[in-house]
Amino acid sequence: MTGVDYGRFPSPCYILDEKRLRANLALIDRVQKEAGVEIILAFKGFAMWKAFPIVREYLPGATASSLHEARLCFEEMGVPAHTYSVAYIPEEFEEILGYSSHLTFNSLSQYRRYRDQVLAHGRKISMGLRVNPEYSDVTTDLYNPASPHSRLGVTAEHLADGLPEDIEGLHFHTLCESTSFALEKVLEQFEARFGHLLPQLKWVNMGGGHLMTRQGYDVDHLIGLLKDFREKHEVHVILEPGSAIAWTTGELKSTVLDIVDNNGVKTALLDVSFTAHMPDTLEMPYRPRVLGAGEPGTGLHNYRLGGTTCLAGDFLSEYGFAEPLEVGDSVLLSDMIHYTMVKTTTFNGVRHPAIGLWTAHGEAVVFREFDYLDFKNRLS
Ligand SMILES: Cc1ncc(COP(=O)(O)O)c(C=O)c1O
C-alpha cells in the first residue's frame, strides 16, 4: 500500500509521492554529509521542475546535458548548472556559459575549440574533461559508456603528457543502476589510468548510476569509498545520479479502455503507451511492477498490458490479477517517475499523461494536463 489516493488524479497521470521523494533525498543527503562530497541531480533522469523546490532542500544543484537543461537549472533551481554535453553547438555556447558554473568537455578537440571562449566569459567557470576509464560492470551495450570504441570521454592514451591547461576537473560516468562495489572497481581503473593527473585536480565528478536508494545498496560502503578517495587525493568529489533520486517515488496511473482476446491470450488495452510514455520498458528492457498484480499463473486472471499506439510491440507480456479486469479499471504501473517524463513522445498523437504530486499532507495536486496544442506545437 502506497497511501496515495489515486482516484483523485486524472488518467493517465504520472503521480509523484512527496514522502517517498523526501525519503530518497534524505538518504542521499546523509551520503553527501558523511562522505563530505557534493551530490547533484542529473536532469536527464528526472526533470519534473515543479518538484525542484523539494529537491533543493537537500541537494545543491543539478547537472545539465544541453542548453535547455542548463537554463532549466538556472531558472528553476536558482543555481548555475554543472554542464556536460557530448558536443556543444557553437550558436548555443555563449548562452550555456551564462547558465553554468562547471563546463565539461567530452573530447580534447571540443576543449581546444571552446577554451578561450570560456576564459573570456565574464564569470569564472570551472572547466573539466570527461574521461573514459574503459571499465564498466554494465553488460547491455546500449547503457555501457565504456564499451569498445565508445564516443564518450577521452581515453588515457591521449592524456599521457598531462592535463590540458586550465582543466580543473575530471568527469567519468560508466555505471547504470550499479552498486558501490562496481564503483570501487571503476575507481581502481580510474586511478590506474588517470592517477598521474589527480594531484593537479580541484574536482572529480563520478557521474551517475549510483543506485544508493535501492533496497540492499550498501550505503556505508559507498560513504567509506568516497571519503577515502577524497582524503587520499585531496580533491572535491561530485556525484550526479538521476535514477537514485526518483527511484520508486511514484506510479503511472492508467485506465483499461478495452480487452481483446487472441487465441486465448487476453490483452488489456490501456490509455497509455509503453513506447511513448515508458520507453525503457521496451528499450532496456525491464518489467515494471504493477500494483496489485504479479506474475501470471493458474487460478489468476492473466492479461497482457497493451499500449494504444500502432507499434506491434507496444505491450508487456502477461501479468496475473486476482480479479478479472473490466473496462474503466485503473492499472497502476510502479516506479514510473525517472526516465519516463523526460523521454516521452506524442507518437500516434497519444495523449501525454498529466503530471501530479501526492503531497506529504495528502493533497492531490495536478501540475499539468496536456492537450491537442501540445501535440500540434511539436510539429509544423
Ligand atoms: C554523464 C551522465 N551523468 C549522470 C547520469 C545519470 O545516471 P543515472 O540516472 O543512472 O544515475 C547519466 C545517465 O546516463 C549520464 O550519462
The ligand as a MOL file (V3000), in Angstrom:
LIG
                    3D

  0  0  0     0  0            999 V3000
M  V30 BEGIN CTAB
M  V30 COUNTS 16 16 0 0 0
M  V30 BEGIN ATOM
M  V30 1 C 27.0040 11.8520 -17.8120 0
M  V30 2 C 25.8810 11.2900 -17.0150 0
M  V30 3 N 25.7130 11.6840 -15.7370 0
M  V30 4 C 24.7050 11.2080 -14.9790 0
M  V30 5 C 23.7930 10.2990 -15.4800 0
M  V30 6 C 22.6850 9.8230 -14.5880 0
M  V30 7 O 22.7230 8.4410 -14.4140 0
M  V30 8 P 21.6660 7.6830 -13.5170 0
M  V30 9 O 20.3400 8.2430 -13.8000 0
M  V30 10 O 21.8030 6.2570 -13.9400 0
M  V30 11 O 22.0950 7.8950 -12.0980 0
M  V30 12 C 23.9270 9.8530 -16.8150 0
M  V30 13 C 22.9810 8.8920 -17.3830 0
M  V30 14 O 23.0550 8.4480 -18.4790 0
M  V30 15 C 24.9980 10.3680 -17.6060 0
M  V30 16 O 25.1520 9.9970 -18.8790 0
M  V30 END ATOM
M  V30 BEGIN BOND
M  V30 1 1 1 2
M  V30 2 1 2 3
M  V30 3 2 2 15
M  V30 4 2 3 4
M  V30 5 1 4 5
M  V30 6 1 5 6
M  V30 7 2 5 12
M  V30 8 1 6 7
M  V30 9 1 7 8
M  V30 10 2 8 9
M  V30 11 1 8 10
M  V30 12 1 8 11
M  V30 13 1 12 13
M  V30 14 1 12 15
M  V30 15 2 13 14
M  V30 16 1 15 16
M  V30 END BOND
M  V30 END CTAB
M  END
